Amino acid sequence: MGVVALVGVKNAATFFGRESKLKGSAFFFAGLLMIIIGWPFFTFLGFVSQLAGIFFLFRSFLGTILIYAQGLPVVGGFLRSQSDAINRAVKIIESSGSSSGDKKRAKFEV
């Protein structure tokens, strides 16, 4: 997988094994298993499950992704013009998965 090749086996295992990432990891790997099985409906369901897993795993990076997307030629102008609405949406999405016991991390303005 790309994450393993990018950060190494130990760091990838630490990332996917975090308590806050277990839900996303379960969806992602269950979807991978469904795709490997290869039955027609399982393939589609596995794809949807992997998409949900990716969302749960990486939603905390959404603010950072949108900051970089503002620098893109076509999409950036739209994102900058709608920054207030996008800021509210990103804060809601990022905070929907955090529990009260999570460590405090820096918030990024979009």
GIWO-V197988 format. One record per helix or strand of 2 or more residues. SS is the DSSP state (A for helix, B for strand). FROM is the first residue (numbers start at 1). TO is the last residue. If there is no record, write none. Layout:
<<SS;FROM;TO> <SS;FROM;TO>>
//
This chain:
<<A;2;7> <A;9;17> <A;19;37> <A;40;69> <A;75;81> <A;83;96>>
//
